[in-house]
Every structure is written in structure tokens, then in C-alpha cells.
């Protein structure tokens, strides 16, 4: 018995085609056959479609996160029932990640999460699915890399507010960190506390939510914008360096003598040594610089970090779906994210999600998810994408 699947030839641009695949009719004792209803087109999938691992074109079936209904249960499977809606995370097979862009997926029962809570909350599975990957990335970044202490200052550099909104959600949920926050955006106006409090993704936490009436980092935040200062400087790099230095100077005025400064640079505009030195200078003793982009460090800069007792860490949000060793961690994170969405603590909205049909509109969906302007991703619309079957 055969079914449709989407095969991608990696490259720039990637090329996709519909192929016929063999459908599993009898899952093994510990497997479950799931009829796929929607699949996420996450940043991991976009990256893998554009990336060539060898000099020769390579083909693969993309897709890591999916939702669907259970068709058949292996004889040893317990806790699931036929017809139940589940969220799944496709396991890596050999060197090829993912593989859920097809009509059915035969998955080990341990990779499936029942979505009964989301159904009871009357949430759309395709909308939830689009939010799960970036929310997991934010959870991992907060838990594994930032490790913010209550008194630390946090300088957050990002292209736009939407690129860091899930990190801000996580910081609010944790309740253990109270600022100060310095939010530096590359595009758009500088943000105020009122702007963040009105944001649709943060309102459930602040109005009638778990943080109603409590003090949090929004009470002690300052917003900066590179775009608003472009008239006074020759380049955006110069603006960024000046603003980083300004934040570092302001932070020195805080009365707390042992204040640390933790910096996360989500997308530095250039690999400039002067910029790196500005970032390192913004760190107090014991601070951390966290980035998910390439960063080149010379021996002299490494010595500068050592003298200041600072550290640099690289956070790659795509590493978990691609690593079998971290698959269990990925599943635990997905379970927590889905639970908090069902409880109303994490907000998901249909307006943030663009939906396309997998076999008819994949190329169009890929263009939306990987849209670039001026060499950097600044999509001007919904950036969370799901593919419907």
C-alpha cells in the first residue's frame, strides 16, 4: 500500500516533489500508526531544506513536529486509543532528521503526546503546533544558557520584538528574575513597558494570569532602537556599538555593587571585533554572552574574556530535533509547553500562523518561512507556518 510524501532536494533554492512511499499497515508492538493532519514548518526544517551536507544534491523527507489521529496501535501500546488526537516528534533515522511530511507516520509510542487538554480548551491543533517549536527553543535557552539570577541585568539584542516574545514569556513564567531588562531592537521603534504589557502574547500572564499584581522585570526595563538612531551614525553597526556602550554605562550607575550583566545577542548585525569588545565590556565580572549566530573570537579577545571571568556560549535551537541523545529532553519540553498552553499560561493566536497545504503549496510556504530582506530575515507577516494535509 502506498501514500504520498514530500521529498526535498537540498540546495538554494530547495526543490520539492511529491513521491509515492510505502505505508506501514502493521506497526510493531511498540509503535503507533498516525494519520497526519498538520505538520509544522519550523526554522529547523527551513534550515535543513537550504543546507547541503555534501557536495552532491541530497534528498530527504522533512518534518519534525506533527499532529494527527491514531489509526492503529501496536499490541504492546497502552495509554493511547484509536481516533485520539496526538502531537508527535519525528525521530531521526540514520543521518536524516524528521520525516513527517507524508500522509501517515509510524511512530514509537514514546514520541507521541495526547492532546486531550488542548481539545478540551477548544484550541486549534494546527495553531498550537506552529507555536510549539519556538516555545521549546525559548524554554531551552532560558533553562540551559541564560541561568539568570534575580539581581542580574539582561541586555537582549534582536531584530524585532516578535523574535524574542517567546523568551519574554518564559522569563515571566519563571518569576525568579526581576530585571533590569534592556531590550535593543534592530528595527522598529524603541519599546516601553506599556507596549509589552499590551502585547497579545504577554497579556494572559499579566492580566488575570499567574503574575497579576506581582512585580516583574517589565517594571524595570528600557527599550532602545538601532533604526531610530540611524540619522546620527554612519552605519547600523556603529549605532549598535554606541547603544551597547550606553547600556553598559547606565548599568554601572546601579547602586548594587556586585551586579552581573548577562547578554544574549540573537542576531548581531556583523562579525566586528569592535562590537564584540563592546559586548564583553558590557559584562560585569562573571557575566555571559549567549548567541545563536556565528561569532569569531581572536586570541586577544579570548584573553579579554578570561581576564573579566566572562564566558561565551552558543545556543542552537535546531540541535535538539537533530540529536537522538536529546530526544527525551525535547519530548519533556513539548509536554510542558502543551500543558501550559492548555492551562492558558502560554498564549497562542491564529493571527500569528500562516497555513498552507503540504502537497500543493509547500514551495510557497517555504518562501514565507525563509523570506529575507537585505540578507537578514525580516518577514513582514505571519512567521509561524503549518502545513495541512
C-alpha positions in Angstrom: 0.0 0.0 0.0 1.4 3.4 -1.0 0.8 7.0 0.1 2.0 10.5 -0.8 5.1 12.0 0.7 7.0 15.3 0.1 10.6 14.8 -0.9 13.0 17.8 -0.9 16.3 18.2 -2.8 18.5 20.3 -0.6 20.0 23.4 -2.1 19.5 27.1 -2.8 16.7 27.2 -3.6 15.5 23.8 -2.4 13.3 21.8 -4.8 10.3 19.7 -3.6 8.4 17.0 -5.3 5.6 14.6 -4.4 6.7 10.9 -4.3 5.0 7.6 -3.5 6.0 6.0 -0.3 5.2 2.6 1.2 2.6 2.9 4.0 3.0 0.8 7.1 -0.2 -1.2 7.7 1.0 -3.2 10.7 3.0 -1.2 13.3 5.5 -3.1 15.5 4.4 -3.9 19.1 5.6 -0.6 20.5 4.6 1.6 17.5 1.5 3.7 16.6 0.3 4.5 13.1 -0.9 8.1 13.0 -2.8 9.8 10.2 -1.1 13.2 9.9 -3.4 16.2 9.9 -0.8 19.0 10.2 2.9 19.4 10.3 5.0 22.4 11.4 7.3 24.2 9.0 9.8 25.2 11.7 13.1 27.0 11.5 14.8 23.6 11.7 13.0 22.4 8.6 13.8 25.5 6.7 17.5 25.3 7.6 17.7 21.7 6.6 16.0 22.3 3.2 18.5 25.0 2.3 21.6 23.3 3.7 23.7 20.9 1.7 25.6 18.4 3.8 27.6 17.0 0.8 28.8 18.3 -2.5 26.1 16.3 -4.3 22.4 17.2 -4.0 20.7 15.1 -1.3 17.1 14.2 -0.9 15.1 13.7 2.3 11.6 13.8 3.8 11.5 16.9 6.1 9.2 17.5 9.1 9.9 17.1 12.8 6.7 18.2 14.6 3.2 16.9 13.6 -0.3 16.4 14.9 -2.8 13.7 13.8 -5.2 11.0 14.8 -4.2 7.5 15.9 -5.1 4.9 13.2 -3.6 1.7 14.6 -2.0 0.7 17.9 0.8 -1.9 18.3 -0.2 -4.7 20.6 2.1 -3.5 23.5 0.9 0.1 23.4 -1.1 1.4 26.4 -2.4 4.8 27.3 -3.5 5.7 23.7 -6.7 4.9 21.8 -7.7 4.7 18.2 -9.0 8.1 17.0 -7.2 10.1 19.6 -5.5 13.3 18.6 -1.8 13.4 19.4 1.2 15.6 18.9 4.3 13.7 17.6 8.0 14.4 17.2 9.5 12.5 14.3 12.7 10.7 15.3 15.9 10.8 13.4 16.5 7.8 11.1 20.2 7.4 10.4 21.6 10.8 9.3 18.3 12.1 8.1 16.2 14.2 10.5 12.4 14.4 10.6 10.3 12.6 8.1 6.7 13.5 8.9 5.8 15.3 5.7 3.7 12.4 4.5 0.1 11.1 4.9 0.9 8.7 7.8 3.7 8.3 10.3 4.6 5.1 12.1 6.0 6.4 15.4 7.2 4.8 18.7 4.5 5.4 21.4 7.1 7.3 23.5 7.3 10.1 20.8 3.5 10.9 21.0 1.7 13.3 23.4 -2.1 13.1 23.8 -3.7 16.4 23.2 -6.9 15.9 25.3 -6.2 19.0 27.3 -5.9 21.2 24.2 -9.1 19.7 22.7 -11.0 20.5 26.0 -9.6 24.1 25.8 -11.0 24.3 22.3 -7.7 25.2 20.8 -6.9 24.6 17.1 -4.2 21.9 16.8 -2.6 23.5 13.8 -2.2 26.8 15.6 -0.7 25.1 18.7 1.6 23.1 16.6 3.1 26.2 14.9 3.9 27.7 18.4 5.5 24.6 19.9 8.9 24.7 18.3 9.8 28.3 19.1 8.4 27.9 22.6 10.6 24.9 23.2 13.6 26.9 21.9 12.8 29.7 24.4 12.5 27.2 27.2 15.8 25.6 26.4 17.6 28.9 26.1 16.3 30.1 29.5 16.9 26.9 31.3 20.3 25.8 29.8 22.1 29.0 28.7 20.9 32.2 30.5 20.5 30.9 34.1 19.7 34.4 35.2 20.0 35.3 38.9 17.4 37.7 40.5 19.8 40.7 40.6 21.3 40.3 37.1 20.9 42.8 34.3 19.9 41.4 30.9 20.7 43.0 27.6 18.6 41.4 24.9 19.5 42.2 21.2 17.1 41.1 18.5 15.9 42.0 15.0 12.3 42.8 16.2 10.0 42.2 19.2 8.4 39.1 17.6 11.8 37.4 17.5 12.1 37.4 21.3 8.5 37.4 22.5 8.7 33.7 23.5 11.8 34.4 25.6 9.9 37.2 27.4 7.0 34.8 28.0 9.4 32.3 29.6 11.0 34.9 31.8 7.6 36.0 33.1 6.6 32.4 33.8 9.9 31.7 35.7 9.1 34.6 38.2 12.7 34.2 39.6 14.2 37.1 37.7 13.1 40.7 38.1 15.4 42.7 35.9 16.6 45.1 34.9 15.9 44.4 31.2 17.5 46.3 28.3 15.7 45.5 25.1 17.6 46.6 22.0 15.8 46.1 18.7 17.5 46.4 15.3 14.3 47.5 13.5 11.1 49.3 14.7 10.7 51.8 17.5 12.1 51.5 21.0 9.6 49.8 23.2 8.1 50.9 26.5 6.7 48.9 29.4 3.2 49.7 28.2 4.0 48.3 24.8 5.0 44.9 26.2 2.0 44.8 28.6 -0.4 45.3 25.7 1.2 42.5 23.6 -1.3 39.7 23.0 1.2 37.0 23.9 2.0 38.6 27.3 -1.4 39.8 28.4 -2.6 36.4 29.7 0.3 36.4 32.1 -0.2 39.9 33.3 -4.0 40.4 33.3 -5.7 37.8 35.5 -2.9 35.4 34.9 -0.2 33.9 37.2 1.6 37.3 37.5 -1.4 39.6 38.2 -0.3 42.2 40.7 3.2 40.9 41.1 6.4 42.7 40.3 8.4 41.5 37.3 11.1 42.7 35.0 8.7 44.8 33.0 8.7 47.3 35.9 12.4 47.9 35.4 13.0 47.8 31.6 14.3 50.2 29.0 13.9 49.9 25.2 16.4 51.0 22.5 16.2 51.0 18.8 19.0 51.0 16.2 16.7 52.2 13.5 15.7 55.3 15.4 19.4 56.4 15.8 20.5 55.8 12.2 20.5 59.5 11.3 23.2 60.2 13.8 25.6 57.4 12.7 27.2 56.2 9.5 26.1 52.5 9.9 23.9 50.3 11.9 27.0 48.6 13.4 28.1 51.9 14.8 24.7 52.6 16.3 24.7 49.1 17.9 28.1 49.6 19.4 27.1 53.0 20.8 23.9 51.7 22.4 25.7 48.7 23.9 28.2 51.1 25.5 25.3 53.3 26.7 23.6 50.4 28.4 26.9 49.3 30.0 27.5 52.8 31.3 23.9 53.1 32.7 24.3 49.7 34.4 27.4 50.9 36.2 25.2 53.6 37.9 23.1 51.0 39.7 23.8 51.0 43.4 24.2 47.2 43.7 27.9 46.8 43.8 28.1 43.2 42.7 25.6 43.5 39.8 26.2 41.0 37.0 25.2 41.7 33.4 24.2 38.8 31.2 23.9 39.5 27.5 22.2 37.5 24.7 22.8 38.5 21.1 20.2 36.8 19.0 21.3 38.3 15.7 24.3 40.6 15.7 24.4 42.7 12.5 28.0 41.9 11.8 31.1 40.0 13.0 33.1 43.0 14.1 35.8 42.9 16.7 34.9 46.3 18.0 31.3 45.2 18.5 32.5 42.0 20.3 34.7 44.1 22.6 31.7 46.4 23.3 29.6 43.4 24.2 32.3 42.0 26.5 32.8 45.4 28.1 29.1 45.4 29.0 29.6 42.3 31.1 30.4 42.7 34.7 32.6 40.0 36.3 31.1 36.6 35.8 28.7 37.7 33.0 27.8 35.6 29.9 27.4 36.4 26.3 25.0 34.0 24.6 24.4 33.9 20.8 22.8 31.7 18.3 24.8 33.2 15.4 28.3 32.7 14.2 30.9 34.6 16.3 34.6 34.9 15.6 36.9 35.4 18.5 40.6 36.2 18.3 43.2 35.1 20.9 43.3 38.6 22.3 39.5 38.7 22.7 39.6 35.3 24.3 42.2 36.6 26.8 39.9 39.6 27.4 37.0 37.3 28.3 39.3 35.3 30.6 40.5 38.4 32.5 36.9 39.5 33.1 35.9 36.0 34.1 33.2 36.0 31.4 32.0 33.2 29.1 30.6 32.8 25.6 28.0 30.2 24.8 26.4 29.3 21.5 22.7 28.3 21.6 21.5 26.5 18.5 17.7 26.0 18.7 17.9 23.4 15.9 20.2 21.0 17.7 17.6 19.2 19.8 15.4 17.8 17.0 18.6 16.6 15.2 20.1 14.8 18.2 18.9 11.4 19.3 20.7 12.0 22.6 18.5 14.9 23.4 15.2 13.5 22.1 13.9 12.8 25.6 14.6 16.4 26.6 12.7 17.6 23.6 9.7 15.5 24.5 9.7 16.7 28.1 9.8 20.3 26.8 7.0 19.7 24.4 4.8 18.2 27.2 5.4 21.2 29.4 4.7 23.7 26.6 1.4 21.9 25.6 0.4 21.7 29.2 0.9 25.5 29.8 -0.9 26.3 26.5 -3.9 24.2 27.6 -3.9 25.9 31.0 -3.9 29.4 29.4 -0.5 30.4 30.7 1.1 30.5 27.2 -0.9 32.3 24.6 -1.3 31.1 21.0 -3.2 33.1 18.4 -4.4 32.1 14.9 -3.3 35.5 13.5 0.4 34.6 14.0 0.1 31.5 11.9 0.1 31.1 8.2 -1.3 27.8 6.9 -0.6 26.0 3.6 -1.5 22.7 2.1 1.5 20.4 2.2 1.4 18.8 -1.2 0.1 21.8 -3.1 1.7 24.8 -1.5 4.9 23.7 0.1 7.2 25.9 -2.0 5.0 28.9 -1.2 5.1 28.1 2.5 8.9 27.7 2.4 9.2 31.1 0.8 7.2 32.7 3.5 9.1 30.9 6.3 12.5 31.8 4.9 11.8 35.3 3.5 14.8 37.6 3.6 15.3 41.3 3.2 18.8 42.7 2.9 20.4 39.4 3.9 18.5 39.1 7.2 15.2 37.5 7.9 12.6 40.2 8.5 9.4 38.6 7.3 6.5 41.2 7.4 3.6 38.9 8.3 2.9 35.6 10.0 6.2 33.8 10.6 4.8 30.7 12.2 3.9 28.2 9.5 1.9 25.0 9.5 1.3 22.6 6.6 -2.2 20.9 6.3 -2.9 17.6 4.8 
